[in-house]
């Protein structure tokens, strides 16, 4: 069976971890945290970046979509429509 959404998420997580370790040059927590705050990590979901102060993922914005007349249309956020 083809990979599902959960498998895709797991793969994207692995891409982020691999790139963070490469950029940090090791496994030390603070160096990894700084690496994931770098805006140069991308997956097929888009950019991945952690706010260094809050620890929240800020690099990728989730879009809300719906199907209209057979086409997928972005309905939120307004600037993405």
Backbone bond lengths (Angstrom), bond angles and torsions (degrees), N, CA, C in turn:
res aa  C-N    CA-C-N  psi(-1)  N-CA   C-N-CA  omega(-1)  CA-C   N-CA-C  phi
1 X - - - 1.440 - - 1.529 108.97 -
2 X 1.319 117.78 148.50 1.469 120.81 179.33 1.536 110.98 -66.85
3 X 1.339 117.45 152.78 1.462 120.26 177.87 1.531 110.52 -60.81
4 X 1.323 116.24 143.01 1.458 120.14 178.46 1.526 110.36 -95.18
5 X 1.334 115.31 -175.77 1.462 121.59 -177.03 1.527 111.26 -59.85
6 X 1.328 116.84 -40.33 1.461 120.90 -179.68 1.527 111.08 -63.02
7 X 1.322 117.43 -39.92 1.469 120.81 176.93 1.528 110.12 -63.93
8 X 1.324 117.00 -39.63 1.469 120.83 178.40 1.521 110.61 -64.25
9 X 1.323 117.48 -40.96 1.467 120.88 177.67 1.528 110.64 -62.26
10 X 1.327 116.09 -43.37 1.457 120.48 178.98 1.523 111.72 -61.42
11 X 1.321 116.56 -41.35 1.460 120.56 178.56 1.524 110.29 -64.25
12 X 1.347 117.35 -44.78 1.468 121.22 179.14 1.524 110.59 -61.27
13 X 1.317 117.12 -38.54 1.462 121.08 177.03 1.527 110.39 -61.13
14 X 1.323 116.28 -42.60 1.458 120.49 177.97 1.523 111.95 -62.48
15 X 1.331 117.45 -38.72 1.467 121.58 177.56 1.528 110.05 -61.72
16 X 1.337 116.75 -44.61 1.465 120.95 -179.92 1.527 110.53 -63.96
17 X 1.319 116.66 -45.45 1.468 120.24 -179.51 1.530 110.67 -62.94
18 X 1.316 116.63 -44.95 1.468 120.23 179.61 1.527 110.94 -59.98
19 X 1.313 117.18 -46.20 1.464 120.34 -178.27 1.522 111.37 -68.16
20 X 1.326 117.40 -38.29 1.464 120.52 178.00 1.525 110.70 -62.34
21 X 1.322 117.45 -43.55 1.466 121.30 178.82 1.525 110.42 -64.18
22 X 1.335 116.17 -41.31 1.472 119.84 178.59 1.524 110.63 -61.77
23 X 1.346 116.70 -47.65 1.464 120.15 -178.34 1.531 111.89 -68.07
24 X 1.335 116.33 -37.00 1.465 120.22 -178.37 1.523 112.10 -76.36
25 X 1.321 116.31 -24.29 1.455 119.80 -178.54 1.523 113.27 73.90
26 X 1.325 116.30 19.67 1.462 119.98 179.65 1.515 110.86 169.19
27 X 1.330 115.40 -166.07 1.463 120.70 -174.35 1.526 113.78 -113.26
28 X 1.334 117.82 13.25 1.461 120.14 179.82 1.537 109.79 -68.19
29 X 1.327 116.33 132.63 1.466 122.02 -174.44 1.530 113.84 -52.23
30 X 1.328 117.35 -50.76 1.473 119.88 -176.28 1.525 111.96 -64.53
31 X 1.320 117.00 -38.88 1.468 119.76 178.15 1.524 110.71 -66.69
32 X 1.345 117.17 -39.23 1.464 120.40 177.40 1.526 110.70 -65.45
33 X 1.321 116.45 -41.44 1.469 120.28 179.15 1.529 110.91 -61.10
34 X 1.309 116.82 -42.08 1.471 120.19 177.38 1.521 110.66 -65.64
35 X 1.308 117.03 -37.70 1.469 120.53 -179.35 1.523 111.07 -64.21
36 X 1.336 118.28 -41.12 1.465 119.14 -178.17 1.526 112.13 -78.58
37 X 1.332 117.35 -8.75 1.462 120.27 172.44 1.527 110.34 -82.27
38 X 1.330 116.45 -11.04 1.454 122.70 178.81 1.532 109.58 -73.83
39 X 1.334 118.17 130.95 1.465 120.41 -176.78 1.526 115.32 -75.98
40 X 1.321 118.19 9.65 1.461 120.48 -176.03 1.518 114.87 -98.29
41 X 1.325 118.69 20.63 1.455 120.78 177.14 1.530 107.70 -105.89
42 X 1.323 115.59 123.93 1.469 120.44 -177.93 1.523 110.29 -131.31
43 X 1.324 115.45 144.49 1.454 122.03 172.74 1.526 106.51 -127.72
44 X 1.327 116.83 -178.31 1.460 118.10 177.74 1.526 111.67 -70.26
45 X 1.324 118.20 -8.14 1.468 122.13 172.05 1.520 111.05 -82.90
46 X 1.306 117.38 -15.68 1.460 121.43 -177.49 1.517 110.49 120.74
47 X 1.315 115.18 -159.28 1.468 121.30 -177.35 1.523 110.75 -69.48
48 X 1.337 115.83 148.57 1.452 122.19 174.52 1.512 107.16 -127.38
49 X 1.326 115.41 124.09 1.462 120.00 179.05 1.518 108.36 -153.42
50 X 1.325 115.97 136.34 1.453 122.69 178.95 1.528 108.68 -104.72
51 X 1.336 116.03 131.48 1.459 120.73 173.86 1.528 107.58 -66.81
52 X 1.332 118.30 121.88 1.461 119.98 -175.32 1.526 113.83 -64.54
53 X 1.323 117.75 -23.56 1.472 120.10 -179.31 1.525 111.97 -85.38
54 X 1.326 116.97 -47.00 1.466 119.90 -174.15 1.531 113.35 -93.57
55 X 1.342 116.99 -23.16 1.451 120.28 -175.25 1.518 113.65 80.19
56 X 1.337 117.02 5.93 1.468 121.08 -179.67 1.525 110.96 -84.74
57 X 1.321 116.26 148.36 1.459 122.68 177.75 1.533 107.21 -75.60
58 X 1.328 116.94 119.56 1.467 120.67 -176.81 1.522 112.81 -122.65
59 X 1.313 117.64 -2.84 1.456 120.61 -174.91 1.512 114.50 -79.08
60 X 1.316 116.69 -22.71 1.461 120.47 -176.60 1.518 108.94 -123.19
61 X 1.298 116.21 131.46 1.456 120.54 177.50 1.525 108.56 -106.71
62 X 1.309 115.30 126.84 1.453 120.20 178.20 1.516 109.74 -76.09
63 X 1.312 115.60 135.95 1.457 120.77 177.56 1.516 109.46 -103.03
64 X 1.320 115.68 142.98 1.455 121.27 173.36 1.529 106.83 -97.78
65 X 1.316 115.95 123.47 1.468 120.36 -177.66 1.524 110.17 -124.92
66 X 1.304 115.59 160.66 1.459 121.44 171.95 1.525 108.04 -147.25
67 X 1.304 114.79 158.92 1.451 120.05 178.70 1.519 108.78 -88.69
68 X 1.335 116.25 128.85 1.464 122.36 176.51 1.521 107.75 -130.63
69 X 1.316 115.31 120.46 1.471 121.04 179.18 1.524 111.99 49.64
70 X 1.325 115.53 42.95 1.452 120.76 176.43 1.518 115.64 80.62
71 X 1.337 118.60 5.69 1.464 121.70 179.31 1.519 110.20 -123.16
72 X 1.332 115.67 144.11 1.458 121.29 176.80 1.528 108.12 -80.02
73 X 1.334 116.79 125.30 1.458 122.35 -176.86 1.530 109.46 -124.30
74 X 1.332 117.20 130.35 1.469 121.90 176.46 1.530 107.28 -74.71
75 X 1.344 115.45 128.27 1.469 118.60 178.58 1.529 112.29 -115.34
76 X 1.325 118.57 -11.12 1.455 122.01 175.53 1.517 109.59 -156.28
77 X 1.282 119.98 140.73 1.447 130.13 3.20 1.535 111.08 -77.49
78 X 1.304 116.78 157.09 1.472 120.47 -176.06 1.524 114.41 -54.60
79 X 1.351 117.45 -36.14 1.468 119.37 -177.74 1.519 113.01 -70.18
80 X 1.324 117.08 -13.50 1.477 120.60 179.75 1.517 111.54 -96.10
81 X 1.309 118.13 -4.39 1.466 120.38 -177.18 1.509 111.51 -82.39
